[in-house]
Amino acid sequence: MRPSFPLTIGLALITAATPIAAQSSDSVALAQLSLMPMPASIHIDSGGRLALTPSFRVAVPRFRDGRLLRAAARAITRLARHTGLGLTHEVTRDSVLGTLVIDVRGPGETVQSVDEDESYTLDVTTFRAVLRAPTVVGALRGLETFQQLVTATGSGFTVPLAHIADRPRFAWRGLLIDVSRHFEPVDVIERNLDAMAAVKLNVLHWHLSDDQGFRVESKRYPKLQELGSNGEYYTQAQVREVVAFARDRGIRVVPEFDMPGHSISWFVGYPSLASSPGPYALPTDFNFTAGAFDPTRESVYRFITRFVGEMAPLFPDHYWHIGGDEVDARAWDSNTAIHRFMRRHKLKDSGALQAYFNRRLSRILTAQHKRVVGWDEILHPDLPHDIVIQSWRGQASLFSAAQDGYSGILSAGYYLDAMSSAGQHYAVDPIPTGSDLDSAHAIHVLGGEACMWGELVTPETIDSRIWPRTAAIAERLWSPSTVVNVNDMYRRLATVNVELADIGVHHLSGPDAMWRLIAQTDQIAALRALQHVVEPVSLGQRMHTRRPTLLTPLVEPGDIVTPDARGGRALSALLDTLFHDPSRAPGLRDSLAAMFAQWQALAPTIAALTARAPLLTDADSAAGALATAGGIGADALTYLGGGQPASSAWTSDRLAQLDSLTAPRGLLKLAIIPQLRRLVLAAGGAASATGQ
Amino acid sequence: MRPSFPLTIGLALITAATPIAAQSSDSVALAQLSLMPMPASIHIDSGGRLALTPSFRVAVPRFRDGRLLRAAARAITRLARHTGLGLTHEVTRDSVLGTLVIDVRGPGETVQSVDEDESYTLDVTTFRAVLRAPTVVGALRGLETFQQLVTATGSGFTVPLAHIADRPRFAWRGLLIDVSRHFEPVDVIERNLDAMAAVKLNVLHWHLSDDQGFRVESKRYPKLQELGSNGEYYTQAQVREVVAFARDRGIRVVPEFDMPGHSISWFVGYPSLASSPGPYALPTDFNFTAGAFDPTRESVYRFITRFVGEMAPLFPDHYWHIGGDEVDARAWDSNTAIHRFMRRHKLKDSGALQAYFNRRLSRILTAQHKRVVGWDEILHPDLPHDIVIQSWRGQASLFSAAQDGYSGILSAGYYLDAMSSAGQHYAVDPIPTGSDLDSAHAIHVLGGEACMWGELVTPETIDSRIWPRTAAIAERLWSPSTVVNVNDMYRRLATVNVELADIGVHHLSGPDAMWRLIAQTDQIAALRALQHVVEPVSLGQRMHTRRPTLLTPLVEPGDIVTPDARGGRALSALLDTLFHDPSRAPGLRDSLAAMFAQWQALAPTIAALTARAPLLTDADSAAGALATAGGIGADALTYLGGGQPASSAWTSDRLAQLDSLTAPRGLLKLAIIPQLRRLVLAAGGAASATGQ
């Protein structure tokens, strides 16, 4: 390190200080930035800026390895694309020449563990930015922050003067991707890894087998992938590629092979593993299936031992996920040999039998130096304390596990297929304020994982189901618990949303492509406009409307639209201003009237499209409902502008109409009904609606 | 074949009949279809339709191989996505069960040659469609036609009753992709191969080496890719993957290793191959470089022999492209040993020396059973007659080669980087009507190739440079020479444009993604609107404006917009109707007024975007020019509506203003100036403008 660096604040600071969100001497400057996740500590100095010019250069003066240099090269490429500058990719060792100096102490762990040091500091002066980190992984995190700091000012791009000291709140910050129900090719996985790195997530939980498909090549047991999939699976070379790609981005890859339930795909090729003789076929639907491994036969454990022995070198991570969820006891109940075994071993019920299976599994994995992770059903007094519990059924099981000394990760509340809003996920904290978990037990809460289950996503739609909402979850897991301002989260999420597209995620281009596909035209402006005020129904509603199977192509409007419809939030903000700033009311009423007129105009346009594109039917139906809503909104505005409140008959009639508009239109629902209720109530003179 | 098939028209028909474009008993039905390329012969019967239902099933009753079954599976997947139907992927052998019966006589050639039989017939009745072909390649072509026939009618999808007998006009229908200047990853190549197959192209000409980069892994000479590229190259496994992917789609892969010029990238690692000692570095610009192989040294031929020996098995095609273009004689002139060699071998000039080199090269390639293709510079009396000449400098060289008995392929007029319109390329015919080439010589014209040179394209932009224009070139090369209606081509191209996006081409999503990148927002409606009336400047203008180098990130508005701006063509059509159908004039004037008002409104919106996104500068400038044009258009409409012609002073003043608006705005030009000239002239009372 060059002693002449003018900065004195080192890594000690973030080790010592309690993380404080967004400490800033200049909150205006901070409000113009869109960092996500918010750093543990940030200080902005508005007294100048570091300009990015064609002479921008990266210096790596001390430790350097391939991983760090590749990350620097990726950052330079992104900065060049972002700024349009023809930047050199040559990285110098001379820190004096560097506009961005990356000063790293060492490589970090050979196999990244849950204890990896991810901290960094970033100091930006008018001359240069200095990123310091004890490990390459910390530098990767800091590089993402640096790129988020770059903003356009006037005719060029600059970085604000800043001191940032950052480290994660939780050590396990994951995303589960289920590739069993619908396969996701390597490029889908890799672009999602890039996006994960951008928001500082560090675990890809790869759900590689389930009833509907087994997705990894086994050379020892080739019928696993050959008969246990539709031909879509990862070769071992591809697995190595993904694991290396993830490591390059400071991301661990934890494989999950779900057992003893959720395992029909194993039994298609190897029925002797199962507790019933079979034969087995891959399900073409998502109904609950009652097949399970036979925990009583030694041949099953020999198979698993050899299988794990083959797979363990492919997945260097210290953890291995055994699944363990939703075992249907009927699979065992109907087998008299299993009954005899249970009596002989004094296993009183199927829970005890599964615990027996998990203990055996745990021994096999321990021999391969793997620690076990499993869904919360595996929690059982007979299991060793080094297993990790992943809570999906609720936060309570996470706390009870922690109180019993088990480490845990939270997924309840982070299910992306539930079609909840970013704000709803953001409100879920692995250790909520006021939790009665004491600090001795709280350390067992390692973090959380967003879960992208695969029943209803394809390579075309998965990105828009994961992003940008997962960025909000990533912030919850990285940033201090005090970072909770939902409006500011949404403000920053809008910027991150665009950055993620630049990184290569298809969450914005995908919906457009799907509209073009099902509308059979590239004139889709009306459908884009509809998309802004429409959301998908919940998972439960979806599963009970035209119940999808594996053959369903998933190309309906409900597969395209996303939670957090922009129009709903925008309308709420307009109403807030309308009711709280009378001076702006006339202008806002005009804007609202224009918006409602646009809603009414969409219906005939979308009806015309639907006449030649039958797959648009739900969109047509939703556009009709939106037109009705627009009419109600327009009438309410007339009352509000006239100064005389609407009659109670009008009000109750319109509220009833709005109630009927809350019903799903096929797989769609309108995202603006509560806002219109507020407007109608205000037109009727209700003070509660205007907050006055 | 099942004897009960009700169809009697067999393959004999297309062998015997002179191809006749679009023979149809129902031109209305045909005008609703969007086949491209147009089949050699098509007969539509509007007396019914074949309905696609969930029970749609593919039957392959006779010959079947992996290639055919994979193609069937892809077609089923696309049909399911297109229709939303949950179709089975199980292919039956029982033709009675098939909705689409694919009846193929045999596999086709083991290594597809330029003589491969690509013909097929397709017969659609109300019960089923029967696709018959002598080879799997013919079946691949017919499958694409079948998919283009599927149209939405009422609440479902149907296929019109049709008899199609089809075969290509030219045997060599190619697309050159230059991956040297900017590397294009495998997924870019593969999605372009999918698109090529959709429009029945059959040759990928892979320009693998040039001054700026050597893009194939050589295990024997690893410094070729290690020092001769920026680290981006295809591994041999990837080459095999691409070649297999192409073969699956009936596409040959012809590699080009350009020599003796355009070859600096070879010399970085192996300077002894060159006529000057070096050292050599990869150029970072596109300036003409004076490096060339030394044709006088035996060690050079030994190197090439071993190199070709290593590469030949990777590229099974019978042809090998040696480049041979633009050799700078200075590379040889400055070397006295080369002068001595030329005197000793009686080689009177550098042309003779290159011919000597090409003869040696030709012998090396012949030993590997390869025939030579080269750019038209290689044509020389000393060369054997089995070489193929690719004409880039003009059609004349193609004809003179044919008259000398050399086979040739046309690329002059098909350069995609010239930024010409689809209509301009469409007008270029390898054997134009009225050509004085007699039929004995015309058979030497094998076909043509669209050329996508790589100086100014990246993986993000290449798709929108290739597509959809290349579909028009594909039709020129496949369809009968009588298919020349430009308006109908554009009508069909609009449909194919959307299909190509569904196939996976990024030509529509890419521009949106780039706008989002450089505008740093996903609110890009104004930029999309601008894109409709703006085109990129020509290649020549581009190269002389802010001269780009290899470091230029190519993220400017000029990298986003495309030829064939939709708004220009739409405006022309509106004016045609305005001037020829007085009854519709008032309504059309209103539409035009709204359009001109929208143009004027774009300027402030785009100016506001540009204030925080400096890379939009050209868009801002073009929007300003467009606003001026909109004002002129609005004034002209006022005159036209008022019944009194504008003064000649007004007219000449506005024409002068329009002239000044034809100047490029950075890398952009307005695509609506000729149309506005017409409107201004009409406002001034000029009969020539209205055609009356």
Interface residues (C-beta under 8 A of the other chain):
Chain A: A80 R81 H82 T83 G84 L85 G86 L87 T88 H89 A152 G154 S155 G156 F157 D187 N230 A494 T495 N497 V498 A501 D502 H506 L508 S509 D512 A513 R516 L517 I518 Q520 T521 D522 A525 T549 L551 T552 P553 V555 E556 R612 A613 P614 L615
Chain B: A80 R81 H82 T83 G84 L85 G86 L87 T88 H89 A152 G154 S155 G156 F157 D187 N230 T495 N497 V498 A501 D502 H506 L508 S509 D512 A513 R516 L517 I518 Q520 T521 D522 A525 T549 L551 T552 P553 V555 E556 R612 A613 P614 L615
